[in-house]
Amino acid sequence: MLSLPFGYTLMVLLVVIAFLSGIGITTIGPGGIFVTIALYSLTPISSAEVAGTAHATFIATGIVGSAAYLYSGEMETGASRAIATILSVTSIAGALMGAYLNTYVPRPVFGLLLGGVAMTIGGIILYRERRGFNPLYMLEAMTRKGQIILGILGFVLGICSGLLGIGGPVLAVPTLLLIGVPILLAVAVAQVQSIFIAVFAATGYFLQGDISLPLAVLVGIPLLVGVIVGWKVAHLVDPAKLKIALGLILLSVGPYLAL
């Protein structure tokens, strides 16, 4: 029996949110943030435990999501592998740094940062979708300049993800779309990167004693099921409507988290 500081009604709600978040992770990327939002806004645990527990679940989702997209062929090209490798390796130091910085962030400030990220991502998604999501810059992953840009992005994304307990795809997918990476490839690459971010961030939080294993199990299992369902959905439907819905939801919950 799970030993958690809340009742069965909240457990069921967290399971439902986790399942829907998993679908979002492998359809359009920024789905994992809803797990972090739910843990922060619905449970009494500290911000460090929110981030640590969320990252513990993202290890498994990253592995399953990466395997699914490898199977469907999105990771077969040299460019896709280069993007995944550079983002993943450079995000390691960022994830560890983010986990360390979290210890200095009070819970209200954590909510403010999480709300700000949610609103920013939601706004970018809606703005770029309205404009046709045309990239701001066309990245050439096999060039020296392109690889330097990817390295910087990986480090910064690692810090933000490690600090706030949000999965790599939450930030990586919108960012990759803005530099010209196709949606399915962006989601696939972000799954690989999320493994490295989650492993090293979770390690940092574990050493600090900030992971609730019972809560990670409760949330992690439906999250994994959602990831598999989401991968199938991503290859069957146009994600445009999902992007719009996601953007609106993120914009609406952002102010609540920041208050």
Helices and strands as residue ranges (DSSP letters): H 8-27, H 33-42, H 47-71, H 78-102, H 107-130, H 144-164, H 168-178, H 183-207, H 213-234, H 240-258
